[in-house]
Structures are given as structure tokens and as C-alpha cells.
Amino acid sequence: MGLIWLLLLSLLEPGWPAAGPGARLRRDAGGRGGVYEHLGGAPRRRKLYCATKYHLQLHPSGRVNGSLENSAYSILEITAVEVGIVAIRGLFSGRYLAMNKRGRLYASEHYSAECEFVERIHELGYNTYASRLYRTVSSTPGARRQPSAERLWYVSVNGKGRPRRGFKTRRTQKSSLFLPRVLDHRDHEMVRQLQGGLPRPPGKGVQPRRRRQKHSLGGLEPSQVQAPRLGSQLEASAH
């Protein structure tokens, strides 16, 4: 009898809320960085690596393209606006990835509806990012519009690192597939240097300039001290 009462009480007590897909997406949206006041959730710092071997980057000028090199403009912050809807912002450009009504990608200075993208996981493990606002709807006169006839406009970077217009893209194209990469130690070092205002190290093949120093030989520079020695060697060889 006591066991029956315990079972009844356990059924009457409110249980823990089920962790649906929305909760999982909100948890995955957590990451480093602050929280935008007009967006929901904390941003994830990632680099979007396209299947065409380019990293998506947002420039301060508003330009969007792909980069083969390790660039600061390819470090992005991906923030969940709603379940399955994200906003992508360049960490150092301060601009949002956006798509206009003509399907062109640009880096917007201000957040708007054109900056919202539908994030989906592809069968191959890549992600796709489609404009939430714009899409192609094919319909015939006098017929109902079918949801299956809608074609989404995807973020896409071709084999030359140039963005493709949204209405020319497909979900299965390599140029529309992106792999969100976690920042490695080089990226974290770049973030630390740029945010801390430290001078960046010289690039590959560039040697740092050294200041000419005077030795304590009467205030003369090394070239002035070595000149007589070189002259005496030439005179000795002449004899």
C-alpha cells in the first residue's frame, strides 16, 4: 500500500522539463565573448571554412570574400537569434554578414533582418547558412504556392574566393557548405595581440629592422672601425 502511494505522489510532482532541440541549440550557442543586447545568447567564436578551401571573412569596408591565409577578418562570432536562426559578425571588422534582395553578400555596419540566416547541418557534416528573409518561390498562375517549391538562398564562396549570388546557389553545392572551425592557438594569439594593442610579429620572410648601435670605441660606428683594417689587408696583399 505504501508503495502505491509513493508511485502516485511521484506522478503528481512536476518533473524536470524535457531538454528539447531548442535547449540543445541554446546550450551550443554559448562561447567566449560578451552577449549582444539585441540578440539572444552568447556568441560562438568560429572560422567558417568553406568546402572550396576558403575561410569566409568580413572586411571593415563592407566587402565579403574568402581567404586562404590566416586572416583576422575570418574570425567570426556566431550568435543564436532564435532556434535555428543565427547572426554572424566579424570580430575585428565589427560588421554583420548580410544578404540583400538581389542575393549579394555584404558586411553590414548595423544589424537588420538581412543579417539573419537559417543554420542547418548538412548530411556530410557541414553547415549551410540560408537567408531568412529572401528566397525564390516558383509558382504558376492560378496554382497554390507549395513550400517544397521554395528555393533558399545560401551563403556561398566559389573556387576563387568570391561570394556567389544567393539565387544561383544550391544546398548540395560545395560552395555552400561550411565547416565551423574552433579557433586554434594561432587564432587565439592573434586575438590577444590585436585586442591588447600589441605590435604584430613580422610576416613570413620579413626580418625586423635593427637599430644601429655605436660601440665604445671613441664613438665610432663599426663600419668606421673596420675600414682601416680592410685597407691594411689590401696593402699587404699588394706587396
Rosetta blueprint (number, residue, H / E / L):
1 M L
2 G H
3 L H
4 I H
5 W H
6 L H
7 L H
8 L H
9 L H
10 S H
11 L H
12 L H
13 E L
14 P L
15 G L
16 W L
17 P L
18 A L
19 A L
20 G L
21 P H
22 G H
23 A H
24 R H
25 L H
26 R H
27 R H
28 D H
29 A L
30 G L
31 G L
32 R L
33 G L
34 G L
35 V L
36 Y L
37 E L
38 H L
39 L L
40 G L
41 G L
42 A L
43 P L
44 R E
45 R E
46 R E
47 K E
48 L E
49 Y E
50 C E
51 A L
52 T L
53 K L
54 Y L
55 H E
56 L E
57 Q E
58 L E
59 H L
60 P L
61 S L
62 G L
63 R L
64 V E
65 N E
66 G E
67 S E
68 L L
69 E L
70 N L
71 S L
72 A H
73 Y H
74 S H
75 I L
76 L E
77 E E
78 I E
79 T E
80 A E
81 V E
82 E E
83 V L
84 G L
85 I E
86 V E
87 A E
88 I E
89 R E
90 G E
91 L L
92 F L
93 S L
94 G L
95 R L
96 Y E
97 L E
98 A E
99 M E
100 N L
101 K L
102 R L
103 G L
104 R L
105 L E
106 Y E
107 A E
108 S E
109 E L
110 H L
111 Y L
112 S L
113 A H
114 E H
115 C H
116 E E
117 F E
118 V E
119 E E
120 R E
121 I E
122 H L
123 E L
124 L L
125 G L
126 Y L
127 N E
128 T E
129 Y E
130 A E
131 S E
132 R E
133 L E
134 Y E
135 R E
136 T E
137 V E
138 S L
139 S L
140 T L
141 P L
142 G L
143 A L
144 R L
145 R L
146 Q L
147 P H
148 S H
149 A H
150 E E
151 R E
152 L E
153 W E
154 Y E
155 V L
156 S L
157 V E
158 N L
159 G L
160 K L
161 G L
162 R L
163 P E
164 R L
165 R L
166 G H
167 F H
168 K H
169 T L
170 R L
171 R L
172 T L
173 Q L
174 K H
175 S H
176 S H
177 L L
178 F E
179 L E
180 P E
181 R E
182 V E
183 L L
184 D L
185 H H
186 R H
187 D H
188 H H
189 E H
190 M H
191 V H
192 R H
193 Q H
194 L H
195 Q H
196 G H
197 G L
198 L L
199 P L
200 R L
201 P L
202 P L
203 G L
204 K L
205 G L
206 V L
207 Q L
208 P L
209 R L
210 R L
211 R L
212 R L
213 Q L
214 K L
215 H L
216 S L
217 L L
218 G L
219 G L
220 L L
221 E L
222 P H
223 S H
224 Q H
225 V H
226 Q H
227 A H
228 P H
229 R H
230 L H
231 G H
232 S H
233 Q H
234 L H
235 E H
236 A H
237 S H
238 A H
239 H L
